Amino acid sequence: MPSFHHGDVQIAYLDEGEGEPILLVHGFASTKNVNWAYPGWVSELKRLGRRVIALDNRGHGESSKLYDSAQYEISIMASDVFALMDHLGIARADVMGYSLGARMTALLALQAPQRLRSIILGGIGIGMITGGGPGENVAEALEAPSLDDVSDPVGRTFRAFADQTRSDRLALVACLRGSRRLMTREEAAAISVPTLIAVGTMDEIAGSAQALGEIIPGSKVLDIPGRDHMRAVGDKVYKSGVAEFLSQRP
């Protein structure tokens, strides 16, 4: 698997297909494979004639594991995406993020809109501004000796997922505690690139997609019927909605 160094941090990534580039940014405790390859996103986007690039966020997958929460500040995590684009010589791309990856993507759109053709915010709604995503309950669940020691239902969900993906749980704890900064309503209202917000209708983690859509100018909202935060990722409605959105880009 290819990788590059952004400062002292090694970032693993995949780069497949040809055509207009789209970068994929996975969610907390996931990986490029779990979030994008295994659910069929990479093959589907390649079928649509796209060059597909996905990274393992710092602390995740095959990228460097860091244990200082300060190294996971959301703007630092987001900077890894632009560093990967620079490494590959990509001046401008579509970017799709899920959950934490969507929060990173929204920040990229705020910081350097000229580098983004469009953004797709999956698995995040008004929670991007008001909070409500994984909190200290999840950090404590990740630090627990075993899943049997976790009683909090959201904590159990993320602990089971982290165990399933064989993640470095202490790196995830540092990431969770370091990346909590929320976007303000004013910052979200300043996003100027074409935006699609895609959230499962049973997602109790993301917050309302419609509420976020009312803040980001000109954004479109895609409801993913009957899916929660974990099960929306590979949904066919999500994929077809993204395909339609991307086809409208000039």
Buried (B, 14 or more C-beta within 10 A) or exposed (E): EEBBEBEEBBBBBBBBBEEBBBBBBBBBBBBBBBBBBEBBBBBBBBEBEBBBBBBBBBBBBBBBBBEEBEBBBBEBBBBBBBBBBEBBEBEEBBBBBBBBBBBBBBBBBBEBBEBBBBBBBBBBBBBBBBEBBBBEBBBBBBBBEEEEEBEBEBBBBBBBBBBEBEBBBBBBBBBBBBBBEBBEBEBBBBBBBBBBBBBBEEBEBBBBBEBBBBBBEEBBBBBBEEBBBBBBBBBEBBBEBBBEBBEEEE
